[in-house]
Amino acid sequence: MGSRIENRGPQVLGVDSAALILAFIATVLRVYVRLRLVKAFGLDDWLMLAAMVTFSVYSAASITGVTYGTGQHVWELTKENNSLAKKWWWCCYLSYSCTMSLAKLSIGFFLLRVTVNQIHRWIIYMAMGLSVISCMVFFFVSTFQCHPVSYFWDKHTQTGTCIDIDIVISLSYAFSAISITTDFTFALLPAWIVWHLNMKPRTKVALIVLMGMGCFASAAVAIRIPHMKHIASDDFLYATSYIAIWSTVEQCLAITAGCLATLQPLAKSLGYKLGIASRPSLPGGGAGSKFDSFKMTGEISVRRSFTRRTETYSSMSNPLNKPMQEGELRLQPGISGYSAVCYNTTSSQEELRPAEPGLITPISEGHRMKDEEEGIIPVVRARDISQ
């Protein structure tokens, strides 16, 4: 009996397929939430969408490489297939750099939405800049490590030179270290911010877990580090197969974690429909919606925050002598000091107060809300207090 041929190609193919499907689902859910529920599709969403596109290119190149010999020993391949497989590997270098750069930028801009402390913002900017610079360096070194460029995958029909492979390996170690550092920055800083927000402990824990999923991407990088030395192997396609696998996992987790952090409105909506959560309150209810009467500046609407007793105005009660129509709502006398602090999309804080002391801007009869039952403030005016 002949010896069994070792082939890691099926492992690479399986991971590529599963990672692509998972990242695609997470991205589709993010787009749905941002367009349909929140109605606030921002720069971070466009960047994550672009990251999903480049990750799709990476997966296509990696899967195509498997069909030519990625994961197999060099002596089991023809020279032509070996060259083609390495060519697709080279394409993976480039798309990997783009995916990680775009994903890190998306996560960074998302965090800037909810960060008001200037020191925290500078930390995020520094992490974003470090990620972009490291990815650009890795991109250009990987692209032009050989001259001519095609000499990387075709050393049989032409002559050329490549930089010392130890430089590429050292750069890979440095890139991995920077990637771990930025991942932990993007994971731990939000945990610190969320922990000091005024919200329920259960909500804090849920947000911290979602935003901290970037640490899982760091785990993939850490697992990949011991395999980086195999870049110098003569049996390149087989020896570097685990590098390919964990690089795929890293990109998938970066995209998935960045998308899951935006899905809280969808989770609340599903929880309400299943009867396991209270009524969700989503911004951007649209014209005619009962939410359209209490939008605030930026891209956030005032949602269920306080329970305030109201009464229907009649001609017998008008302590402030303000012109009002029959049937409009006003706060009961003496209840006028409520306020709330929240974060808007311009990263400032806003303090919510009645439009006038003791009064609340009237809403139409058809939109009148039962404050005692639903705890929703009909209309407030937002005043910027970030300065």
Secondary structure, DSSP 4 states (H G I P E B T S, - for coil): -PPPPPB-HHHHHHHHHHHHHHHHHHHHHHHHIIIIIS----HHHHHHHHHHHHHHHHHHHHHHHHHHTTTB-GGGS-HHHHHHHHHHHHHHHHHHHHHHHHHHHHHHHHHHHS---HHHHHHHHHHHHHHHHHHHHHHHHHHTSEESGGGGT--SSS--EE--HHHHHHHHHHHHHHHHHHHHHHHHHHHHHHHTSSS-HHHHHHHHHHHTTHHHHHHHHHHHGGGGGGGG-SSHHHHTHHHHHHHHHHHHHHHHHHHHTT-HHHHHHHHHHTTSSPPP--S---TT-TTGGGB-STT-B--S-----EEE-BTTB-TT-----TT-EEEPTT------EEE-TTS-EEEEE-SBTTB-----GGG---HHHH---S--EEEE---
